[in-house]
Amino acid sequence: MSNQQGAKITVHWLNKSRGQRIVWLLEELKLEYNIEVYKRDENKRAGPELKKVHPLGKSPTISIKPAGSDKEIVVTESETIVEYVCEHFGKHLIPQRYPEGKEGVLGAETEEWMRYKVCALPYFYIFLMDYTEGSLFTVLMIALITGNIKNAPVPFFIKPITNSIAGKINSSFVDPELKSHFDFLEDYLVKSSSNGEFFCGSSITGADIMIHFALEGATQRVPLSETSYPKLYEYMRRLQGRDAYKRAAERVTEASGEKFVPFSDAKL
């Protein structure tokens, strides 16, 4: 049973974007929705059509029309969408914040909520929901840029220069940062209360949907395998086997006319 509340939901889906995680989220919640497909231009950017929905032309973006209302709610940015959708349609994907009788007590938050929202460690805190789009994706985007520099169609006599620039950025920053992040994530997943089944607790949450897309994308640069990061690799593959994940792939394939292939399986 879903908690649709009569709302009409549209996912504005851009190919090769974070929009796929939102389709997966809606499938996990068994919500009804439509997909509007947008394609990247020759510069790998969204075309002007998406800017008609949101001025920045970003994906993911969703629009929601509440039942009996002409008002349309437009929400963009992955974390904001996941939290908004979960708050209204799927609170079971948000861990309980306080034990019964301890509501509002400083320091009484459950471990599951702290992992979901604050990513608690003995001496510091990192917002796990923010972490994916902030700390981790910052490094992945730089890795994407250096990859584009290396593959840029420049004259042969300039190629050694562009390769050298990209190589120095990768060796001095990108590669050490990615190793640091993935060492941290492997250890953090192992120490979860579910022993690595999910990041926050014994069931899937919005944080798992957020971070899973980053793991898939990172496989193009990080040796994510059964031997290098076994817990993360098993986690990524297991979530790809969820029925909702598969249904999301089918819906996008049907809507776009192109077979959906996870980044972890793509040949770039």
C-alpha positions as a printed NumPy array, in Angstrom:
array([[  0.   ,   0.   ,   0.   ],
       [  1.292,   3.453,  -0.871],
       [  0.606,   6.801,   0.728],
       [ -0.073,   8.585,  -2.56 ],
       [ -2.655,  10.983,  -1.049],
       [ -4.035,  11.544,  -4.531],
       [ -0.961,  13.497,  -5.573],
       [  0.225,  13.566,  -9.189],
       [  4.002,  13.153,  -9.349],
       [  6.235,  13.795, -12.344],
       [  9.943,  12.977, -12.461],
       [ 11.909,  15.18 , -14.826],
       [ 14.545,  12.615, -15.809],
       [ 17.761,  13.497, -17.604],
       [ 19.821,  10.694, -19.107],
       [ 23.039,   9.838, -17.246],
       [ 22.03 ,  11.848, -14.208],
       [ 21.185,  11.434, -10.552],
       [ 17.519,  11.367, -11.567],
       [ 17.599,   7.562, -11.594],
       [ 17.812,   7.411,  -7.815],
       [ 14.521,   9.346,  -7.547],
       [ 12.719,   6.853,  -9.805],
       [ 14.096,   4.072,  -7.59 ],
       [ 12.864,   5.891,  -4.468],
       [  9.331,   6.207,  -5.864],
       [  9.347,   2.498,  -6.738],
       [ 10.45 ,   1.62 ,  -3.194],
       [  7.445,   3.594,  -1.949],
       [  5.11 ,   2.036,  -4.557],
       [  3.965,   5.46 ,  -5.727],
       [  2.408,   6.238,  -9.09 ],
       [  4.291,   8.759, -11.209],
       [  5.053,   9.914, -14.736],
       [  8.489,  10.349, -16.299],
       [  9.349,  13.285, -18.53 ],
       [ 12.523,  12.428, -20.456],
       [ 15.205,  14.989, -21.313],
       [ 18.367,  14.334, -23.311],
       [ 21.786,  15.919, -22.973],
       [ 23.087,  18.026, -25.856],
       [ 26.418,  17.65 , -27.665],
       [ 28.125,  19.404, -24.744],
       [ 26.621,  16.864, -22.322],
       [ 24.428,  19.532, -20.753],
       [ 20.671,  19.584, -20.301],
       [ 18.82 ,  21.401, -23.059],
       [ 16.612,  24.465, -22.6  ],
       [ 13.463,  22.345, -22.121],
       [ 14.452,  21.446, -18.568],
       [ 14.853,  25.124, -17.684],
       [ 11.143,  25.541, -18.299],
       [ 10.621,  23.358, -15.236],
       [ 13.347,  24.888, -13.063],
       [ 15.483,  27.944, -13.89 ],
       [ 18.733,  26.02 , -13.327],
       [ 17.707,  23.194, -15.634],
       [ 18.914,  20.583, -13.166],
       [ 18.086,  16.914, -12.791],
       [ 16.738,  15.418, -10.667],
       [ 13.701,  17.622, -10.393],
       [ 10.2  ,  16.498,  -9.507],
       [  6.871,  18.283,  -9.679],
       [  3.989,  17.346,  -7.398],
       [  0.352,  18.391,  -7.72 ],
       [ -1.568,  17.8  ,  -4.458],
       [ -5.05 ,  16.349,  -4.811],
       [ -7.737,  18.968,  -5.378],
       [ -5.233,  21.778,  -5.888],
       [ -3.969,  23.722,  -8.879],
       [ -0.716,  24.347,  -7.034],
       [  2.39 ,  22.607,  -8.372],
       [  5.293,  21.965,  -6.043],
       [  8.645,  21.819,  -7.834],
       [ 11.523,  20.295,  -5.875],
       [ 15.109,  19.96 ,  -7.1  ],
       [ 18.414,  18.605,  -5.709],
       [ 18.634,  14.919,  -4.787],
       [ 18.837,  15.234,  -1.023],
       [ 15.967,  17.723,  -0.843],
       [ 13.77 ,  15.501,  -3.032],
       [ 14.538,  12.362,  -1.015],
       [ 13.786,  14.066,   2.295],
       [ 10.64 ,  15.808,   1.001],
       [  9.231,  12.663,  -0.59 ],
       [ 10.034,  10.509,   2.445],
       [  8.495,  13.064,   4.813],
       [  5.187,  13.073,   2.919],
       [  4.959,   9.603,   1.381],
       [  7.394,   7.284,   3.167],
       [  8.321,   8.087,   6.746],
       [  9.349,   4.456,   7.225],
       [ 12.471,   5.281,   5.154],
       [ 13.51 ,   7.793,   7.846],
       [ 14.912,   6.169,  10.998],
       [ 13.157,   6.965,  14.278],
       [ 14.964,   9.886,  15.877],
       [ 14.288,   9.305,  19.587],
       [ 13.468,   6.28 ,  21.727],
       [  9.985,   6.435,  23.204],
       [  9.894,   8.797,  26.174],
       [ 13.131,  10.572,  25.219],
       [ 11.756,  12.919,  22.549],
       [ 13.786,  16.116,  22.287],
       [ 16.446,  15.062,  24.809],
       [ 19.91 ,  16.207,  23.753],
       [ 22.121,  13.197,  23.013],
       [ 19.237,  10.7  ,  23.192],
       [ 18.983,  10.231,  19.421],
       [ 19.004,   6.653,  18.142],
       [ 22.131,   5.321,  16.45 ],
       [ 20.106,   4.684,  13.272],
       [ 18.988,   8.329,  13.034],
       [ 22.476,   9.605,  13.838],
       [ 23.884,   7.504,  11.012],
       [ 21.145,   8.675,   8.651],
       [ 21.306,  12.359,   9.427],
       [ 24.545,  12.983,  11.289],
       [ 26.832,  10.005,  10.505],
       [ 28.035,   9.741,  14.084],
       [ 31.606,   8.714,  14.848],
       [ 33.388,   8.896,  18.214],
       [ 34.838,  12.379,  17.775],
       [ 33.108,  14.096,  14.872],
       [ 29.932,  14.259,  12.85 ],
       [ 29.254,  14.168,   9.108],
       [ 25.759,  14.524,   7.67 ],
       [ 25.38 ,  11.27 ,   5.726],
       [ 22.497,  12.618,   3.64 ],
       [ 24.613,  15.698,   2.817],
       [ 27.843,  13.744,   2.547],
       [ 27.024,  12.047,  -0.764],
       [ 26.289,  15.232,  -2.696],
       [ 28.838,  17.291,  -0.786],
       [ 32.135,  15.679,   0.16 ],
       [ 31.99 ,  12.555,  -2.013],
       [ 30.504,  13.952,  -5.209],
       [ 32.877,  16.914,  -5.126],
       [ 35.783,  14.518,  -5.635],
       [ 33.882,  12.465,  -8.216],
       [ 33.087,  15.595, -10.237],
       [ 36.754,  16.607, -10.257],
       [ 37.588,  13.073, -11.415],
       [ 35.054,  13.481, -14.23 ],
       [ 36.626,  16.792, -15.257],
       [ 40.165,  15.374, -15.336],
       [ 38.874,  12.456, -17.362],
       [ 37.351,  14.867, -19.873],
       [ 40.65 ,  16.776, -20.042],
       [ 42.554,  13.583, -20.844],
       [ 40.018,  12.591, -23.507],
       [ 39.643,  16.056, -25.035],
       [ 40.087,  16.16 , -28.847],
       [ 43.159,  18.41 , -28.912],
       [ 46.06 ,  18.491, -31.442],
       [ 48.582,  15.688, -30.861],
       [ 51.36 ,  18.075, -29.845],
       [ 49.177,  19.478, -27.031],
       [ 48.019,  16.04 , -25.803],
       [ 51.083,  15.487, -23.542],
       [ 50.341,  18.802, -21.816],
       [ 46.66 ,  18.047, -21.134],
       [ 47.53 ,  14.505, -20.016],
       [ 50.185,  15.884, -17.667],
       [ 47.788,  18.41 , -16.111],
       [ 45.074,  15.8  , -15.586],
       [ 47.604,  13.277, -14.288],
       [ 49.006,  15.664, -11.69 ],
       [ 45.538,  16.565, -10.403],
       [ 44.629,  12.887, -10.182],
       [ 47.831,  11.782,  -8.442],
       [ 48.023,  14.692,  -5.998],
       [ 44.338,  15.057,  -5.117],
       [ 41.708,  12.834,  -6.76 ],
       [ 43.221,   9.383,  -6.2  ],
       [ 44.263,   9.96 ,  -2.541],
       [ 40.876,  11.53 ,  -1.763],
       [ 38.932,   8.677,  -3.34 ],
       [ 40.972,   6.122,  -1.393],
       [ 40.339,   8.023,   1.829],
       [ 36.583,   8.195,   1.177],
       [ 36.208,   4.551,   0.208],
       [ 38.338,   3.288,   3.093],
       [ 36.049,   5.311,   5.368],
       [ 32.836,   4.024,   3.731],
       [ 33.952,   0.381,   3.84 ],
       [ 34.723,   0.669,   7.55 ],
       [ 31.535,   2.613,   8.273],
       [ 29.359,   0.048,   6.497],
       [ 31.028,  -2.859,   8.295],
       [ 30.297,  -1.186,  11.648],
       [ 26.588,  -0.62 ,  10.95 ],
       [ 24.14 ,  -2.356,  13.281],
       [ 23.054,  -4.586,  10.379],
       [ 26.683,  -5.658,   9.772],
       [ 26.749,  -4.021,   6.372],
       [ 23.282,  -4.803,   5.058],
       [ 22.369,  -1.106,   5.092],
       [ 24.194,   2.047,   6.16 ],
       [ 21.839,   3.194,   8.918],
       [ 20.038,   0.198,  10.386],
       [ 18.253,  -3.033,   9.58 ],
       [ 16.192,  -1.674,   6.67 ],
       [ 16.711,   0.567,   3.666],
       [ 16.527,   4.337,   4.158],
       [ 16.775,   7.418,   1.983],
       [ 20.491,   7.583,   2.8  ],
       [ 21.065,   4.21 ,   1.089],
       [ 19.346,   5.437,  -2.073],
       [ 21.426,   8.616,  -1.986],
       [ 24.814,   6.958,  -1.563],
       [ 24.232,   3.956,  -3.836],
       [ 24.261,   6.106,  -6.979],
       [ 27.638,   7.529,  -5.953],
       [ 29.047,   4.019,  -5.491],
       [ 27.888,   3.055,  -8.983],
       [ 29.424,   6.147, -10.507],
       [ 32.676,   5.741,  -8.61 ],
       [ 33.318,   2.305, -10.096],
       [ 34.652,   4.072, -13.186],
       [ 37.555,   5.375, -11.078],
       [ 37.725,   3.25 ,  -7.928],
       [ 38.637,  -0.452,  -7.962],
       [ 35.383,  -1.382,  -6.229],
       [ 35.434,  -5.179,  -6.185],
       [ 35.09 ,  -8.279,  -4.   ],
       [ 38.763,  -8.013,  -3.074],
       [ 39.354,  -4.244,  -2.681],
       [ 36.162,  -3.17 ,  -0.885],
       [ 34.186,  -6.393,  -0.392],
       [ 31.445,  -4.993,   1.856],
       [ 30.752,  -1.976,  -0.351],
       [ 30.82 ,  -4.115,  -3.503],
       [ 28.404,  -6.691,  -2.065],
       [ 26.156,  -3.887,  -0.797],
       [ 26.064,  -2.18 ,  -4.21 ],
       [ 25.262,  -5.39 ,  -6.083],
       [ 22.64 ,  -6.492,  -3.526],
       [ 20.738,  -3.214,  -3.781],
       [ 20.841,  -3.471,  -7.583],
       [ 18.955,  -6.746,  -7.12 ],
       [ 16.049,  -5.144,  -5.257],
       [ 12.72 ,  -5.392,  -7.053],
       [ 12.17 ,  -1.627,  -6.822],
       [ 15.578,  -0.941,  -8.389],
       [ 14.753,  -3.289, -11.272],
       [ 11.304,  -1.743, -11.735],
       [ 12.89 ,   1.717, -11.854],
       [ 15.237,   0.528, -14.618],
       [ 12.306,  -0.893, -16.561],
       [ 10.273,   2.316, -16.22 ],
       [ 13.16 ,   4.463, -17.465],
       [ 13.889,   2.078, -20.351],
       [ 10.24 ,   2.233, -21.383],
       [ 10.038,   6.026, -21.072],
       [ 13.347,   6.853, -22.765],
       [ 13.448,   4.128, -25.381],
       [ 17.015,   3.314, -24.314],
       [ 18.007,   0.383, -22.146],
       [ 19.036,   1.555, -18.701],
       [ 22.551,   0.417, -17.763],
       [ 23.924,   1.162, -14.27 ],
       [ 27.146,   3.186, -14.242],
       [ 28.831,   0.231, -12.548],
       [ 28.208,  -1.877, -15.666],
       [ 28.741,   0.808, -18.319],
       [ 31.744,   0.7  , -20.61 ],
       [ 33.061,   4.233, -20.815]])
